[in-house]
Amino acid sequence: METSKRSLVWLGCISLVAFFIRSLFWRIEGIDDAWWLYWSQSLLDTGLGGSYLREASHLPINYPPVYIYLLAGLSKLLQALQLSDYLLPILRALTAAADIGASLLLYDSIRRKSSETTGIIVAALYVLNPVIWYQSAVWGQNDGIIAFLIISTIWAAERKKPIITACCVALGLLTKFQFIVWLPFLLLYLVATWKWKEWKIAIVSGLAAIALLLLPLIQQGALAAMVTHAYTTAAGYYPYLSLNAYNLWWMQVTPTTWQLHLDTVQFFPPLTAHQLGLIIFGACVSSNIAWFWFRSNKSKEAMALAAAVSQISFFAVNTQMHERYLFPFFILFLAALPLNKKYWLLFVSLSLTTFFNLIAVQKTLAPTWFLANLQPASLAISLCVVLCWLVSQWSLSTDEDLLQN
């Protein structure tokens, strides 16, 4: 079924508005801009392998290689053109393109199961959501690329395109390790819907894609260093209860003392706060897996909903969380398109709490009254996030069909 001209016009207008909003903030200094600039210069000075092997650095490269490849290539190109001052705006423009691409894939996925009008609304709810454009345009982070890879994987998996699915998974895992949180649900969905033929093609394609993506690091002897920095030690790089994430653990700290509260201290002897958070999160994911496999219809929508609820748990109960780590929830939730009204209340609530969490740290659009009352406001947001986590987990565990009214 082809998209009507009317829908194409609406999608084009939404995309232009989304791109324009983001472009207004490309010259604002984001919190992570110092990392991108430092890594860019390191890549120019020492090359890819040298940058990962560099130990004496106050801003070590602790990202998997895909985004670093992009940063390295773009840095070299702009240096050759003497346009290095445009690095940050171009990085933001690329993330804006990923945001828009994700919204278009959402539209295509939704309109096939519902209607073109519903698809347009869902696309707008994603790409015009303040959480999405603030994070990519103002903050300057690249979580929009991960969201694009998530919805690309879902789009390809539903259409039984094993090569595209496998390549998207490979790219996701080698872009940000957080991509792994929703993979158990994808794998179960594929077990339920794919045949062995698709699995064989996907396994071979995925391994080939990973090998090709890692080849430059292997050639430069930096593979072990990358694995150490981006995967092995990255999880404990900031051993705090919360890194400005307004979640369960934020209730134990304040906006000015969070760096004094380590998650390695025993919180519930003999368990540390970090261990306790992982246990709670593991229990939530196990419960959500059980719902998907034993009680749902094993559809794409059920898979996305279970993964979305697990993303809430990931953010709400784990230590070492950044304020940005709920980002994948929004693309997964909209891909699920639950008709149950309580879930849309969760979506609105988490959009508001995440947005205020972001502006509390990257203060570009933060109102004065909010910053003046940051301590009680942040505690109220934390409480709301915890309530959303409890409601989402309880609903998924007890309701018969959350994809219906």
TACOR-V947673 format. One record per backbone hydrogen bond with DSSP energy under -0.5 kcal/mol. NH is the residue of the N-H (numbers start at 1). CO is the residue of the C=O. E is the energy in kcal/mol with one decimal. If there is no record, write none. Layout:
<<NH,CO,E> <NH,CO,E>>
This chain:
<<8,4,-2.1> <9,5,-2.2> <10,6,-2.1> <11,7,-2.9> <12,8,-2.4> <13,9,-2.5> <14,10,-2.6> <15,11,-2.4> <16,12,-2.3> <17,13,-2.6> <18,14,-2.6> <19,15,-2.5> <20,16,-2.5> <21,17,-2.6> <22,18,-1.9> <23,19,-2.1> <24,20,-1.1> <24,21,-0.7> <25,22,-1.6> <26,23,-0.9> <28,25,-1.5> <30,28,-0.6> <32,139,-0.8> <33,30,-1.3> <34,31,-0.5> <36,32,-1.7> <37,33,-2.5> <38,34,-2.3> <39,35,-3.0> <40,36,-2.4> <41,37,-2.2> <42,38,-2.4> <43,39,-2.6> <44,40,-1.9> <45,41,-2.4> <46,42,-3.0> <47,42,-0.5> <47,43,-1.2> <50,46,-0.8> <51,47,-2.0> <52,48,-1.7> <53,49,-2.2> <54,50,-1.0> <57,55,-2.2> <60,57,-0.5> <62,60,-0.9> <66,174,-2.6> <68,64,-0.7> <69,65,-2.9> <70,66,-1.9> <71,67,-2.5> <72,68,-2.8> <73,69,-2.9> <74,70,-2.5> <75,71,-2.2> <76,72,-2.3> <77,73,-2.2> <78,74,-2.6> <79,75,-2.1> <80,76,-2.3> <81,77,-1.7> <82,79,-1.0> <83,78,-3.6> <86,83,-2.2> <87,84,-1.7> <90,86,-2.1> <91,87,-2.4> <92,88,-2.2> <93,89,-2.3> <94,90,-2.4> <95,91,-1.8> <96,92,-2.4> <97,93,-2.2> <98,94,-1.8> <99,95,-2.4> <100,96,-2.4> <101,97,-2.7> <102,98,-2.5> <103,99,-1.9> <104,100,-2.0> <105,101,-2.0> <106,102,-2.2> <107,103,-2.3> <108,104,-2.3> <109,105,-2.3> <110,106,-2.7> <111,107,-2.8> <112,108,-0.9> <113,109,-0.6> <113,110,-0.9> <114,110,-2.5> <119,115,-2.2> <120,116,-2.4> <121,117,-2.2> <122,118,-2.5> <123,119,-2.3> <124,120,-2.2> <125,121,-2.5> <126,122,-1.5> <127,123,-2.5> <128,124,-2.1> <129,126,-1.1> <132,129,-0.8> <133,129,-1.9> <134,130,-2.4> <135,131,-1.5> <136,132,-1.7> <137,133,-2.6> <138,133,-0.7> <138,134,-1.0> <139,134,-2.8> <140,135,-0.6> <141,135,-2.2> <145,142,-1.6> <146,142,-0.9> <147,143,-2.3> <148,144,-2.0> <149,145,-2.1> <150,146,-2.3> <151,147,-2.4> <152,148,-2.1> <153,149,-2.1> <154,150,-2.3> <155,151,-2.6> <156,152,-2.4> <157,153,-2.9> <158,154,-2.4> <159,155,-1.1> <160,157,-1.4> <161,156,-2.3> <162,160,-0.7> <165,161,-2.5> <166,162,-2.6> <167,163,-2.3> <168,164,-2.4> <169,165,-2.1> <170,166,-2.5> <171,167,-2.6> <172,168,-2.5> <173,169,-2.7> <174,170,-1.6> <175,172,-1.4> <176,172,-2.2> <179,176,-1.8> <180,177,-2.0> <181,178,-1.8> <182,179,-0.8> <183,180,-0.9> <184,180,-0.5> <185,182,-0.8> <186,182,-1.4> <187,183,-2.8> <188,184,-1.9> <189,185,-2.1> <190,186,-2.4> <191,187,-2.3> <192,188,-1.9> <193,189,-1.5> <194,190,-2.8> <199,195,-1.8> <200,196,-2.5> <201,197,-1.9> <202,198,-2.4> <203,199,-2.7> <204,200,-2.1> <205,201,-2.5> <206,202,-3.0> <207,203,-2.3> <208,204,-2.2> <209,205,-2.5> <210,206,-2.4> <211,207,-2.4> <212,208,-2.4> <213,209,-2.4> <214,210,-1.8> <215,211,-1.0> <216,212,-0.5> <217,214,-0.5> <218,214,-2.3> <219,215,-2.8> <220,216,-1.3> <221,218,-1.3> <222,217,-2.7> <223,217,-0.7> <226,222,-2.4> <227,223,-2.5> <228,224,-2.3> <229,225,-2.7> <230,226,-3.2> <231,227,-1.7> <232,227,-2.6> <233,228,-3.1> <235,231,-0.8> <236,233,-0.7> <237,234,-1.4> <239,237,-0.5> <240,238,-2.2> <241,261,-2.4> <243,321,-2.4> <244,242,-0.7> <245,321,-0.7> <246,244,-0.6> <247,245,-1.8> <248,316,-2.1> <250,247,-0.6> <251,247,-0.6> <251,248,-0.8> <252,249,-1.9> <253,250,-1.7> <257,254,-0.9> <258,254,-1.0> <260,257,-2.2> <261,258,-1.2> <262,260,-0.8> <263,239,-1.8> <265,262,-0.7> <267,271,-1.9> <268,271,-2.0> <271,268,-2.5> <273,265,-1.4> <274,263,-2.0> <276,272,-2.5> <277,273,-2.4> <278,274,-2.0> <279,275,-2.1> <280,276,-2.4> <281,277,-2.6> <282,278,-2.8> <283,279,-2.2> <284,280,-2.1> <285,281,-2.6> <286,282,-2.3> <287,283,-2.1> <288,284,-2.3> <289,285,-2.6> <290,286,-2.2> <291,287,-2.1> <292,288,-2.4> <293,289,-2.7> <294,290,-2.6> <295,290,-0.5> <295,291,-2.0> <296,291,-1.6> <303,299,-2.3> <304,300,-2.4> <305,301,-2.2> <306,302,-2.4> <307,303,-2.2> <308,304,-2.4> <309,305,-2.5> <310,306,-1.8> <311,307,-1.7> <312,308,-1.6> <313,309,-1.9> <314,310,-2.7> <315,311,-2.0> <316,312,-2.7> <317,313,-2.2> <318,314,-0.8> <320,240,-1.7> <321,241,-0.5> <323,243,-0.7> <325,322,-1.3> <327,324,-1.8> <329,326,-1.9> <330,326,-0.5> <330,327,-1.2> <331,327,-0.7> <332,328,-2.0> <333,329,-3.0> <334,330,-1.9> <335,331,-1.7> <336,332,-1.6> <337,333,-1.8> <340,402,-1.0> <343,340,-1.2> <344,340,-0.9> <345,341,-1.7> <346,342,-1.5> <347,343,-2.0> <348,344,-2.3> <349,345,-2.5> <350,346,-2.9> <351,347,-1.9> <352,348,-2.1> <353,349,-2.7> <354,350,-2.2> <355,351,-2.0> <356,352,-2.4> <357,353,-2.0> <358,354,-2.4> <359,355,-2.4> <360,356,-1.3> <361,357,-0.6> <361,358,-1.1> <362,358,-2.9> <363,361,-1.0> <365,362,-0.5> <366,363,-1.1> <371,367,-1.8> <372,368,-2.4> <373,369,-0.8> <373,370,-0.6> <374,371,-1.1> <377,373,-2.2> <378,374,-3.0> <379,375,-1.8> <380,376,-2.1> <381,377,-2.3> <382,378,-2.3> <383,379,-2.4> <384,380,-2.1> <385,381,-2.5> <386,382,-2.4> <387,383,-2.3> <388,384,-2.4> <389,385,-2.3> <390,386,-2.5> <391,387,-2.8> <392,388,-2.6> <393,389,-2.4> <394,390,-2.5> <395,391,-2.6> <396,392,-2.2> <397,393,-1.6> <398,394,-1.7> <399,395,-2.5> <404,401,-1.1>>
